[in-house]
Amino acid sequence: MIPVNSRKQLALALLSTERLYLIFEKTSYFDPVVPRALLDGLWNTVVNGQWPSESVTRKARRFTKSPVVPDENDCSGIDFHGLSFVSCLDILSDPRARGDERSLTHLSEEIEINLLDHFLSDHYFSLHHHETPGAAIHGVSLDEKIDADSRMQKLRAQLASDKASVGAMNLEKVALDRLKTQAIFDILGG
């Protein structure tokens, strides 16, 4: 049986992974069966403390390593951004990561932010190249622009809200389903 604190950390990692799944759905390599089976199995883990079957995790790991998933150097746009979900899936399906709160913390606190940071970097870089000389805000670094961007602030607020909500709740399926739906709805701007 997995300790409650580890299950709560897994819930936080899954909330981020579910939001990244929305990007993954739009990729050319989207597969609804294997990844969804692992995610559903892991949500059950949060509730009952038992890991998904070995066959479910093995299939997910095979998917993340399959030739269907492009190398990051061989793709761009939504396919590139979808690789963040594949990274999460790879970590979540790794038997060595079971109960490793550092891996789960990485998922819930870094991967989603890194993806948005990459997206915003591309966005600001593109804007800068299309502006007239001198139109850029002087004295403000790219990192400062990204940190001040409303989308980054919204994501950080959502992650803090996720953490507070999961920390305060008991791990029942109905409560988790409600939290999952709300976390996805909030980040989509609902």
N, C-alpha and C positions, 0 to 999 in steps of 0.2 A: 504494500500500500504506500502510495506517495504522500509525503507530509503535506499538510494544508498550505503552508507557505510556498512550497514548490508548485503546488497546483494553482495557486493564485498567480505566481510568476508565469506559469504556462498560459493562464487565461489572458494575461497582458500581452504575451507574445502572439497569441492567437488573434487577438483583436487587431494588432498591426498587420498580421498575415492576411486576415480577412479583407482588410482595406486594400492590400496589395493584390489580392485575388481579383478585385475589380479591374485592375490594370491588366493582369494576366489574361482575363477573359477576352481581351481585345487583340491579343497577339496572334500571329500566324501559327504558332505551335500550341495553342490552347488545347488542353485535354481535360474535359470535365470529370472524368471517372476516377482516375488514380489520385490526383491531388485532393479532390473532394472527399474521397474515402478516408484519406489520412486526416484531413481537417476534422471531419465528423467524428472519427475515432478519438482524436485528441480532445475534442470538446467533451466527449464521454469520459475521458481520463480525468478532466478537471472535476467532473461530477462524482465519479466513482473511485478514482484513485488507481485504476488499472490501465496499463498501457495497451494500445491497440495490438492486434495480433502481429506476429512477426511477418506474416505474409503481406499485410497491408504496408508495413514500414519498408519491407524489402522492395515491393513494387514501386513505392514512391522514390526510393533511392535509385532504382533502375531508371525511372523516368527522368530524374534530374541529371543522370549521366548519359542519357540516350542521345543519339545523333539528331533526334527531332528538336532538341533544345539547342539553339545556336550558340556559338562562342560569342562573347561580348565584342570581340573585334570584328565579327562578321555580321553585325546587325546594327540597326539604328532606330530611332523613334520609339514607338510603342513596344516593339520587340526587344529593344535594349532595356527599356524601363521594366518590362515584364520579367527580366532576369532577377530583379530584386525579390519577386515572389519565389522564383525557383531557388534562390539562395536560402530563403526562409524554409522552404520545403526540405531542402537538403539538410539543414541544421535540425529541423524537427524530426526528420526520419532517421537521424544518426543515433544508433543505440548507445554510443558513448556519451551523447548529450543528455540522456535521460537523467533527470534530477540535477543536472548541472545548471545551477541558477545563473552562472556567468553567461552561458550560451543563450539562455532565455532572456536575460536582461539585454544582451546585445540585440536580440530581435525587437524587443519592445522599446528600446531607447535609441537605437542607432540606425537600423536598416531603413526604416520609413523616413527618418530625418535625412539620411544620406541621399535617398532617392529624390526627395523634394529639393535638397540642396543642389544636386546635379541638374535637375530640371530648371531651377531658378538661375543657376549659373549660365546655362545655355540661353535662357530667356534674356538675361541682362547683357550677355555677351553679344547676342543678336541685336538687341536694341542699340547698344553702344556703336556697333558697326553701321547702323542705319541712321544715326543721328548726325547732325551737322557738327563740325568741330566746335568744341566749347559748350555743347548742349548738355554734356554729362555733368552730374553734380560733383563739383571739385571737393577734394578732401574726404570723400566718403568711399571707403573700400568696398569691393564686391561683397566681402563677408558681412560688412555692416548693412549693405543694401538687402542682402538675403535675410539677415536676422530681423530687419525691420519690415520685410514684406508681410502683408496681411495673411497670405497663405501659410507662411512659416509660423507666424504667431498663432494662427488658428490650429495648426497641427500640434504645436507645443501645448496649447491649451487643451486640445483633445487628449493628448497623451497624459497630461496631468489629471484630467477628469477621469480617464480610464483607470489610472492608478488609485485615485481616491475611491471610485466606485467599487473596484475589485477588492480593495483593502477593507471596505466596510461591509461587504456582502457575505452571506453564506453561499456555498457553492451548490446551489440547486439549479436544475436544468431550466426551469421557467425563468428564474432571475437572470441566468446567463444568456438565455435567448433574447430576453428583453434588452440586456446590456449590449449584446452584439448588434442587434438591430439599431439601437439608438446610436452607438458609436459609428456605425457606417452611415446612418442617416445624417448625423451631425457633420461629419467630414465632407459629405456631398453637398452640404449647404442647405439641408432641410429645415 
